[in-house]
Amino acid sequence: MQIYLREEELEALRKAAVRSGCSVAALVRDAIRKTVLAPQAAGPVAIWDGEPKRTSVDHDSVYDEP
């Protein structure tokens, strides 16, 4: 397979490859896995544990409390 990149895209990939210690091809494959082949989130995603205290509809109410 061949892909055509603008010069600045290729240069950025080359620099990233040097920094990461892997090949340009590996970076491209990794990007495809992370963006195209990544599973879609099936619902809300949270970074906390437990029940939320407020819904997204009334999230500004936090400023109502002293």
TIFIPA-253284 format. One line per 4 residues: number of its first residue (from 1); their letters; for each residue x, y, z of N, C-alpha, C. Coordinates in steps of 0.05 Angstrom, whole numbers, plus 5000, padded with zeros to 4 digits. Layout:
// residues N
NUM = a = X/Y/Z/X/Y/Z/X/Y/Z | ...
***
This chain:
// residues 66
1 = mqiy = 5017/4977/5000/5000/5000/5000/5018/5025/5000 | 5009/5045/4986/5023/5070/4986/5004/5092/4995 | 5015/5110/5011/5000/5134/5018/5017/5158/5012 | 5004/5180/5006/5018/5204/4999/5013/5225/5021
5 = lree = 5034/5236/5032/5032/5255/5054/5045/5281/5045 | 5035/5303/5057/5049/5328/5052/5076/5327/5066 | 5094/5343/5056/5122/5342/5067/5122/5347/5097 | 5106/5366/5107/5106/5372/5136/5094/5348/5152
9 = elea = 5075/5333/5140/5064/5310/5154/5085/5288/5156 | 5099/5283/5134/5120/5263/5134/5143/5271/5153 | 5151/5296/5153/5172/5305/5171/5164/5302/5200 | 5139/5308/5207/5129/5305/5234/5129/5275/5242
13 = lrka = 5121/5258/5224/5122/5229/5229/5150/5220/5234 | 5169/5229/5218/5197/5221/5221/5208/5229/5248 | 5202/5254/5256/5212/5264/5281/5199/5248/5304 | 5173/5242/5302/5160/5226/5323/5171/5198/5324
17 = avrs = 5179/5187/5301/5191/5160/5301/5218/5160/5315 | 5234/5181/5311/5260/5182/5324/5256/5185/5354 | 5237/5203/5362/5232/5207/5391/5222/5181/5404 | 5205/5166/5391/5193/5143/5403/5210/5117/5399
21 = gcsv = 5229/5118/5381/5246/5095/5377/5232/5073/5360 | 5212/5081/5345/5199/5061/5327/5198/5072/5299 | 5189/5056/5281/5188/5064/5253/5164/5081/5246 | 5166/5095/5224/5143/5111/5214/5119/5092/5209
25 = aalv = 5124/5069/5198/5103/5050/5192/5089/5041/5218 | 5104/5037/5239/5092/5029/5265/5075/5051/5276 | 5084/5076/5273/5067/5099/5282/5041/5101/5266 | 5042/5096/5240/5018/5097/5223/4999/5075/5231
29 = rdai = 5010/5050/5235/4993/5028/5243/4980/5033/5270 | 4996/5044/5289/4985/5050/5315/4963/5071/5314 | 4967/5092/5297/4946/5113/5294/4921/5101/5282 | 4923/5083/5264/4900/5070/5252/4885/5053/5273
33 = rktv = 4900/5038/5289/4887/5022/5310/4873/5040/5330 | 4885/5063/5337/4873/5080/5357/4850/5096/5347 | 4849/5103/5321/4828/5120/5311/4806/5105/5295 | 4815/5087/5278/4796/5074/5260/4785/5048/5272
37 = lapq = 4803/5033/5284/4795/5007/5295/4787/5007/5324 | 4789/5029/5337/4782/5031/5366/4753/5026/5370 | 4745/5010/5390/4717/5006/5395/4703/5032/5403 | 4679/5035/5394/4663/5059/5401/4653/5056/5429
41 = aagp = 4652/5078/5444/4641/5077/5471/4611/5071/5469 | 4602/5053/5486/4574/5044/5485/4556/5060/5504 | 4566/5081/5515/4550/5096/5534/4567/5117/5548 | 4557/5128/5569/4572/5148/5583/4599/5137/5594
45 = vaiw = 4619/5153/5593/4645/5146/5603/4651/5164/5626 | 4659/5152/5648/4665/5168/5672/4692/5161/5683 | 4703/5181/5697/4729/5177/5710/4727/5177/5740 | 4702/5174/5750/4698/5173/5779/4682/5148/5785
49 = dgep = 4681/5143/5811/4666/5119/5821/4642/5129/5837 | 4620/5116/5835/4597/5123/5850/4576/5139/5834 | 4555/5147/5847/4534/5161/5834/4541/5191/5831 | 4535/5202/5808/4539/5231/5805/4520/5247/5822
53 = krts = 4530/5269/5833/4513/5286/5851/4495/5304/5835 | 4502/5311/5811/4486/5328/5793/4486/5316/5765 | 4466/5323/5750/4465/5315/5722/4479/5337/5706 | 4484/5331/5681/4497/5350/5664/4478/5374/5659
57 = vdhd = 4452/5371/5662/4433/5392/5657/4437/5414/5678 | 4442/5406/5703/4444/5427/5724/4473/5429/5735 | 4492/5425/5718/4520/5426/5727/4529/5453/5737 | 4516/5475/5728/4523/5501/5738/4514/5507/5766
61 = svyd = 4496/5489/5777/4486/5494/5804/4508/5492/5825 | 4531/5481/5818/4553/5480/5837/4561/5508/5846 | 4556/5528/5829/4563/5555/5836/4542/5568/5853 | 4519/5555/5857/4498/5566/5874/4504/5562/5904
65 = ep = 4521/5543/5910/4526/5537/5938/4548/5554/5949 | 4546/5564/5974/4566/5581/5985/4592/5566/5991
***
